[in-house]
Amino acid sequence: MEWVDYSGNQVLSIAGVCKQPYLKYLYLDNNNITKIDGLETNKSLRVVSLIGNQVTKIENLENLWIEELFLAAN
């Protein structure tokens, strides 16, 4: 699976949602996420969209090759 969209589903945490080794595109817009975590094993991840959540700090992305990160309205 390369693409996942869990937008608008009242997701509280990224951890456990995205354990796909070939995941490239992750969309978690308009949920209730407060922290970026649980993505460390997704080495193929290139696009992460967390628009409309409650993230206050960009963290836990240091070892990933994210090309696009969307965080508007947090």
C-alpha positions in Angstrom: 0.0 0.0 0.0 1.5 3.4 -1.0 -1.4 5.7 -0.2 -3.6 6.2 2.9 -6.2 8.8 3.6 -7.7 8.8 7.1 -8.9 12.4 6.9 -11.9 13.4 9.0 -12.1 10.3 11.1 -11.4 11.6 14.6 -8.0 9.9 14.7 -6.2 10.8 18.0 -2.8 9.4 17.4 -0.6 8.5 14.4 1.1 5.6 16.2 -0.4 2.3 15.1 -2.4 3.8 12.2 0.4 3.6 9.6 2.6 0.5 9.9 3.0 0.0 6.2 6.6 -0.4 5.0 5.9 0.9 1.5 3.6 3.8 2.5 4.5 7.0 0.5 1.5 9.3 0.9 -0.2 9.8 4.3 -3.2 12.1 4.7 -4.6 12.6 8.2 -6.3 16.0 7.8 -9.0 17.3 10.1 -8.5 14.8 13.0 -7.6 15.3 16.7 -3.8 14.5 16.4 -1.7 16.5 18.9 1.7 14.8 18.4 3.7 13.5 15.4 4.9 10.0 16.4 4.8 6.5 15.2 6.2 7.2 11.7 9.8 6.1 12.4 9.4 2.7 10.6 7.9 4.3 7.4 11.2 4.8 5.5 9.3 5.2 2.2 7.1 8.0 3.4 7.4 11.1 1.2 4.2 13.2 1.8 2.5 13.8 5.2 -0.5 16.0 5.5 -1.8 16.9 9.0 -3.8 19.9 8.1 -6.5 20.9 10.7 -5.2 19.0 13.7 -3.8 20.1 17.0 0.0 19.6 16.4 2.1 22.1 18.3 5.6 20.8 17.6 7.3 19.3 14.6 9.2 16.3 15.9 10.1 12.6 15.3 10.7 13.1 11.5 14.5 13.3 11.7 15.2 9.9 10.1 12.7 10.1 7.3 12.9 11.5 3.8 9.8 13.6 3.9 9.5 15.8 0.8 6.3 17.5 1.6 4.8 18.2 5.0 1.5 20.0 5.4 0.6 21.5 8.8 -1.7 24.4 8.1 -4.4 25.2 10.7 -2.8 23.5 13.7 
